[in-house]
């Protein structure tokens, strides 16, 4: 009994596969539409995934850059740095001399020629101050406490003699956090829209198949075939359409990742960083295949069951 069931499933799956090649042009167009519809939410998912990877690389989002007065001598700047290190709310202080700052600027892309034209060094001495915070809660609680300490520390540093300006480096990270939320929202929004499009396209394709095979279905019902038996090949056809569309969508997404990676790498080099886009992992690819196949089966059930009930033998 089990062997007969397996053989029946194989025959229906093979028949559904062969039906795909009876209308090769139409089915190819359908697969292309499905692949494009699936690749859009996957691309937005990869965008959100890589934005999260970028934000996770920044472990000290509340560093303060303290720009000292140019009139300060190196001895005075070092003494000020030593005093700040003794504060209870300071974890570390890094002193960057004007010559070190100029050397760093010289090796950055696009600044070599500009630095060579300078007659003297216009850069001030800089202190990079990292606040201290002791929070044994979650990471989000740590970030909130760190931001609060940094705000108070910024006010104290601004009031010191010899300090010209204090900049809190977490400002642009707040903007990056907003961009991250936008990317995640767009990923969910496009996922819902495109998955609905997959259901509609597959459902409409299989509905036309049922109408095209109406006379054959009537004959099958005359000899006693049930609606469930007749529905089975269409379920496999929906599964084939969903699975093949997932494979094509994976190829399109991989091509998009490859094309965007060069531009992203060039942008990262401008910030002295080496960042490459991360594509779909094997588990994410398997999930894409499973979701697309299940959507194809679901679309087949929703689109064909009602029409099969309406077709009666004459």
C-alpha positions as CSV (number, residue, x, y, z in Angstrom):
1,X,0.0,0.0,0.0
2,X,2.8,2.4,0.9
3,X,4.6,1.5,-2.4
4,X,1.5,2.2,-4.4
5,X,1.1,5.6,-2.7
6,X,4.7,6.5,-3.5
7,X,4.3,5.5,-7.1
8,X,1.2,7.5,-7.4
9,X,2.9,10.6,-6.0
10,X,5.8,10.1,-8.4
11,X,3.4,9.8,-11.4
12,X,1.6,13.0,-10.5
13,X,4.8,14.9,-9.9
14,X,6.2,13.7,-13.2
15,X,2.9,14.6,-15.0
16,X,3.0,18.1,-13.5
17,X,6.6,18.5,-14.6
18,X,5.7,17.4,-18.1
19,X,2.8,19.8,-18.2
20,X,5.2,22.7,-17.6
21,X,6.8,22.0,-21.0
22,X,3.5,21.9,-22.9
23,X,3.4,25.7,-22.7
24,X,7.1,26.5,-22.4
25,X,6.9,30.2,-23.3
26,X,3.9,31.0,-21.0
27,X,5.4,29.1,-18.1
28,X,8.8,30.7,-18.6
29,X,7.2,34.1,-18.4
30,X,5.3,33.1,-15.3
31,X,8.5,31.8,-13.7
32,X,10.3,35.1,-14.6
33,X,7.6,37.2,-13.0
34,X,7.6,35.0,-9.9
35,X,11.4,35.2,-9.6
36,X,11.4,38.9,-9.9
37,X,8.6,39.2,-7.3
38,X,10.6,37.0,-4.9
39,X,13.9,38.6,-5.5
40,X,12.7,42.0,-4.4
41,X,11.9,41.1,-0.8
42,X,15.0,38.9,-0.6
43,X,17.1,41.9,-1.7
44,X,15.6,44.2,0.9
45,X,16.2,41.4,3.5
46,X,19.8,41.3,2.5
47,X,20.0,45.1,2.7
48,X,18.6,45.0,6.3
49,X,20.9,42.2,7.2
50,X,24.0,44.0,6.0
51,X,22.9,47.3,7.7
52,X,22.6,45.3,11.0
53,X,26.1,43.9,10.4
54,X,27.5,47.4,10.0
55,X,25.9,48.7,13.2
56,X,27.1,45.7,15.1
57,X,30.7,46.5,14.2
58,X,30.6,49.7,16.3
59,X,31.2,48.7,19.9
60,X,31.8,52.3,21.3
61,X,29.1,54.5,19.8
62,X,29.6,57.1,22.5
63,X,33.2,58.1,22.0
64,X,33.9,61.8,22.4
65,X,36.3,63.7,20.3
66,X,37.8,66.6,22.3
67,X,39.5,69.2,20.0
68,X,42.0,71.2,22.0
69,X,43.0,74.8,21.5
70,X,45.8,75.3,19.0
71,X,47.6,77.5,21.5
72,X,48.0,74.5,23.8
73,X,51.5,73.0,23.9
74,X,52.0,69.3,23.7
75,X,53.0,69.2,27.4
76,X,49.8,71.0,28.3
77,X,47.7,68.7,26.2
78,X,49.4,65.6,27.7
79,X,48.8,67.0,31.2
80,X,45.1,67.6,30.4
81,X,44.8,64.1,29.0
82,X,46.3,62.7,32.2
83,X,43.9,64.7,34.4
84,X,40.9,63.4,32.4
85,X,42.1,59.8,32.8
86,X,41.6,60.2,36.5
87,X,37.9,60.9,36.3
88,X,35.6,58.2,37.6
89,X,33.3,58.4,34.5
90,X,36.1,58.0,32.0
91,X,37.3,54.5,30.8
92,X,40.2,55.6,28.6
93,X,41.7,58.7,26.9
94,X,43.8,58.5,23.7
95,X,45.9,61.5,22.8
96,X,46.4,62.3,19.1
97,X,48.9,64.9,18.3
98,X,48.6,67.3,15.4
99,X,51.4,65.4,13.5
100,X,49.7,62.1,14.1
101,X,46.4,63.5,12.8
102,X,48.1,64.8,9.7
103,X,49.8,61.5,9.0
104,X,46.4,59.7,9.4
105,X,44.8,62.1,7.0
106,X,47.6,61.7,4.5
107,X,47.1,58.0,4.1
108,X,43.4,58.3,3.5
109,X,42.1,58.0,-0.1
110,X,41.7,61.4,-1.8
111,X,43.7,63.5,0.7
112,X,47.2,62.8,-0.3
113,X,47.5,65.7,-2.8
114,X,45.6,68.1,-0.6
115,X,47.9,67.4,2.4
116,X,51.0,67.9,0.3
117,X,49.9,71.4,-0.6
118,X,49.8,72.5,3.0
119,X,52.5,74.9,4.2
120,X,51.9,74.1,7.9
121,X,49.8,71.7,10.0
122,X,46.3,73.2,10.6
123,X,45.1,70.3,12.7
124,X,44.6,70.7,16.5
125,X,45.5,68.0,19.1
126,X,42.6,65.7,19.8
127,X,41.6,63.6,22.8
128,X,39.5,60.5,22.2
129,X,37.5,60.0,25.4
130,X,35.6,56.8,26.0
131,X,33.0,57.0,28.9
132,X,32.8,54.4,31.6
133,X,29.5,52.8,32.4
134,X,28.7,49.8,34.6
135,X,25.5,48.1,33.5
136,X,24.8,44.4,34.1
137,X,21.6,44.5,32.1
138,X,20.9,44.0,28.5
139,X,22.8,45.5,25.6
140,X,20.1,48.0,25.0
141,X,20.2,49.1,28.6
142,X,24.0,49.5,28.3
143,X,23.7,51.7,25.3
144,X,21.1,53.9,26.9
145,X,23.3,54.3,30.0
146,X,26.4,54.9,27.9
147,X,24.7,57.6,26.0
148,X,23.5,59.4,29.2
149,X,27.0,59.3,30.7
150,X,28.5,60.6,27.4
151,X,26.1,63.5,27.4
152,X,27.1,64.6,30.9
153,X,30.8,64.0,30.2
154,X,30.5,66.2,27.1
155,X,29.3,69.1,29.2
156,X,32.1,68.7,31.7
157,X,34.8,68.5,29.0
158,X,33.4,71.6,27.2
159,X,33.9,73.7,30.4
160,X,37.6,72.8,30.6
161,X,40.2,75.4,29.8
162,X,42.1,74.6,26.6
163,X,39.1,72.7,25.0
164,X,37.9,74.3,21.9
165,X,35.1,71.8,20.9
166,X,33.7,68.5,22.0
167,X,31.9,66.2,19.5
168,X,29.8,63.2,20.5
169,X,30.4,60.5,17.8
170,X,27.1,58.8,18.5
171,X,25.0,61.3,16.6
172,X,25.5,59.8,13.1
173,X,25.0,56.3,14.6
174,X,21.5,57.4,15.7
175,X,20.9,58.3,12.0
176,X,22.2,54.9,11.0
177,X,19.9,53.3,13.5
178,X,17.0,55.1,11.9
179,X,18.1,53.9,8.5
180,X,18.3,50.4,9.9
181,X,14.6,50.6,11.0
182,X,13.6,51.9,7.6
183,X,15.4,49.0,5.9
184,X,13.7,46.4,8.1
185,X,10.3,48.0,7.6
186,X,10.7,48.1,3.8
187,X,11.8,44.4,3.9
188,X,8.7,43.4,5.8
189,X,6.5,45.6,3.6
190,X,7.8,44.3,0.3
191,X,7.8,40.8,1.6
192,X,4.1,40.9,2.2
193,X,3.3,42.6,-1.1
194,X,5.5,40.3,-3.2
195,X,4.4,37.1,-1.5
196,X,0.8,38.1,-2.1
197,X,1.8,38.7,-5.8
198,X,3.3,35.1,-5.9
199,X,0.0,33.7,-4.6
200,X,-2.0,35.7,-7.2
201,X,0.3,34.8,-10.2
202,X,0.5,31.1,-9.4
203,X,-3.2,30.9,-8.5
204,X,-4.2,32.6,-11.8
205,X,-1.9,30.3,-13.8
206,X,-3.3,27.2,-12.3
207,X,-6.9,28.5,-12.6
208,X,-6.3,28.8,-16.4
209,X,-4.8,25.3,-16.4
210,X,-8.0,23.9,-14.8
211,X,-10.2,25.7,-17.3
212,X,-8.0,24.5,-20.2
213,X,-8.4,20.9,-18.9
214,X,-12.1,21.1,-18.2
215,X,-13.1,18.4,-20.7
216,X,-10.5,16.0,-19.3
217,X,-11.6,16.7,-15.7
218,X,-15.2,16.0,-16.7
219,X,-14.2,12.6,-18.1
220,X,-12.2,11.8,-15.0
221,X,-15.2,12.6,-12.8
222,X,-17.4,10.4,-15.0
223,X,-15.2,7.4,-14.2
224,X,-15.3,8.1,-10.5
225,X,-12.3,10.3,-9.8
226,X,-12.6,12.5,-6.7
227,X,-11.8,16.2,-6.5
228,X,-8.8,15.4,-4.2
229,X,-7.4,13.0,-6.8
230,X,-7.8,15.5,-9.6
231,X,-6.4,18.3,-7.5
232,X,-3.1,16.5,-6.8
233,X,-1.3,17.2,-10.1
234,X,-2.1,20.9,-9.7
235,X,-0.6,20.9,-6.3
236,X,2.6,19.5,-7.7
237,X,2.5,22.0,-10.5
238,X,2.2,24.8,-7.9
239,X,5.1,23.2,-6.0
240,X,7.2,23.1,-9.2
241,X,6.4,26.7,-10.1
242,X,7.2,27.9,-6.5
243,X,10.5,25.8,-6.3
244,X,11.8,26.9,-9.7
245,X,10.9,30.5,-9.0
246,X,12.9,30.3,-5.8
247,X,15.9,29.0,-7.6
248,X,15.7,31.8,-10.2
249,X,15.1,34.4,-7.4
250,X,18.3,33.1,-5.7
251,X,20.3,33.6,-8.9
252,X,18.9,37.1,-9.4
253,X,19.7,38.0,-5.7
254,X,23.2,36.6,-6.0
255,X,23.7,38.7,-9.1
256,X,22.4,41.8,-7.4
257,X,24.7,41.2,-4.4
258,X,27.7,40.7,-6.8
259,X,26.9,44.0,-8.7
260,X,26.4,46.0,-5.5
261,X,29.4,44.6,-3.6
262,X,31.9,46.5,-5.8
263,X,30.1,49.8,-5.1
264,X,29.9,49.1,-1.4
265,X,33.5,48.1,-1.1
266,X,34.6,51.3,-2.8
267,X,32.4,53.3,-0.4
268,X,33.9,51.4,2.6
269,X,37.4,52.2,1.5
270,X,36.7,55.9,1.7
271,X,36.1,55.2,5.5
272,X,39.2,53.1,5.8
273,X,37.1,50.0,6.3
274,X,36.9,46.7,4.5
275,X,33.3,45.6,4.2
276,X,31.8,43.2,1.8
277,X,28.1,42.4,1.3
278,X,26.9,39.2,2.8
279,X,24.6,37.1,0.6
280,X,22.1,34.4,1.5
281,X,23.4,31.6,3.7
282,X,22.5,27.9,3.0
283,X,19.8,28.0,5.7
284,X,18.3,31.2,4.3
285,X,18.4,29.8,0.8
286,X,16.7,26.6,2.0
287,X,14.0,28.8,3.8
288,X,13.4,30.7,0.5
289,X,12.9,27.4,-1.3
290,X,10.6,26.1,1.3
291,X,8.5,29.2,1.6
292,X,8.2,29.6,-2.2
293,X,7.2,26.0,-2.7
294,X,4.6,26.1,0.1
295,X,3.2,29.3,-1.4
296,X,2.9,27.6,-4.7
297,X,1.0,24.7,-3.1
298,X,-1.2,27.1,-1.2
299,X,-2.0,29.1,-4.3
300,X,-3.0,25.8,-6.1
301,X,-5.4,24.8,-3.3
302,X,-7.0,28.3,-3.2
303,X,-7.3,28.7,-6.9
304,X,-8.3,25.3,-8.2
305,X,-10.4,23.6,-5.5
306,X,-13.4,25.9,-6.1
307,X,-13.2,25.5,-9.9
308,X,-13.0,21.7,-9.6
309,X,-16.2,21.6,-7.6
310,X,-17.9,23.7,-10.3
311,X,-16.9,21.3,-13.1
312,X,-19.4,18.5,-13.3
313,X,-19.6,15.6,-15.8
314,X,-22.1,16.0,-18.7
